[in-house]
Amino acid sequence: MSIDLEKTPSAGEGADDEGWLYVARAELVLARPDHRQLTAAALNPDPLQLMASACAHADAELGEEVQLVVDLVPVSGPRVARWRRRLLRRAQQRGPSAFGEQLSGADGAGPGGRWWSNVAGGLNAGGRERGQGTGRAPRASDLAAGVGKFLPTADATVFAAQVLLRAVAPHPGQAQGLLQRALAVMDAWSGENWWRPRGPRFGAWHPYSDVWWLRRSFDRRFETGEFAPSRRQWVTGREIAALLKPPSVHCAASNVVRTGGVVPAAPSRLPEWTGQPGVVPLGLVTGPDGRERLGAVPQEDVLFGAGLGRSGFGKSELALLQALTLAYAGFGVWFLDPHGAAVQRALPYLTHPTLTGRVLLIDVSVKDPTARIGAWNPLSMEGRDVHQVQEVVGAVVGGLASAQGWGIGRRVRERSCPTPCRSWPTSRS
């Protein structure tokens, strides 16, 4: 395979052959019309893992490098709508089709296309015979295939894309080899549409964008960031997202620069919980020094907290530890455990003499009908005065109204009596 690459002087070197670096260029364009959809690259394997593997063959000490530049410009909704209408008109003019081929007998379809239909109409005294139909209308599936990924129901963000790929090496064969490895990575998006290099291809000779009439435009756009793709190509966010995301857990390559995570390290002055009073444990944290310890927060700084996560990730264990810590500090604690497993694990830690007199276990899951369980009458006036009747009844009825969603369609009237209030629906105006 012959190579036609431009060579450029490396930094700090002269004009001798040992100081030159060869550059291989390729601009990637969509092989088919852009309404044909690219296959969204899967996350396992991560496409960035494939790109990192391709770049691993480049020796940075020798000046070798591979660069992939993806420029995106958002396309406005009105422009996408105009292009969608144009694609729809094209699909309507083609008529019905099956397996990608136009069905004969449709208006403008069939052997010879529309021009042959016009000639046949002229030979037939200016048109079709009386009583003959106007042709079969295109099917809904044909119209959807004609619009492709720009269907109104897709509701996806559309970008105009420019993809430039460049490889540099001290030998032209090495530069071309690095370029071909990077091009193989882009096969992960091959489907109904795919990326292909722009430029001439004559047998085994593939200069791509290294020919003299394409090289200057490629270098200008690569160096300055000018957005001037060789052809119009629109992609959706779902198609190109795999190239824009950070490395996932499936990208374990060592030659990938990582940010270290978006969660910063714990503050160096965060207290470490060792059982001392006045603090509430938070869980295991990693400090700026990289050491893992059990962090805590002062009780006076705690107003409320929430723990979210999947089952088995330690939410109940952390809540149980915090409840026991507050109980030993002299605070009152109410631990609600629907399953009862966490409470059973906590009972051995509540046998200390300072706690046994304050522990009350309420279990409402008993099955024995003669067993006594705790109960509460929200309308009970025991220990209250007569003037508190209205306050208690109003609070109970208001809570029921909020829980049941009584609003515009229902009115709740409160009576100044110790008996429960009634509610009834009223007609809407």
Secondary structure, DSSP 4 states (H G I P E B T S, - for coil): -----EEEEPTT--SSGGGEEEEEEEEEEESS-TTSPPPPPPSSS-HHHHHHHHHTT--GGGT-EEEEEEEEEE--HHHHHHHHHHHHHHHHHH--EETTEEPTTSTT-STTHHHHHHHHHHHTTSSPPTT----PPPPHHHHHHHHGGG-GGG---EEEEEEEEEEEESSHHHHHHHHHHHHHHGGGG-SSS-EEE-S--BTTB--GGGSHHHHHHHHHHHHH-----SS--EEEHHHHHHHHSPP-TT---TTS-----SSPPPPTTPPBPSS-TTEEEEEEEE-TTS-EEEEEEEGGG-S-------TTSSHHHHHHHHHHHHHHTT-------SSSHHHHHHGGGG-SHHHHTT----------TTS------TT--TT--GGGHHHHHHHHHHHHHHHHT-SSSEEE---SSSSPP-EEE----
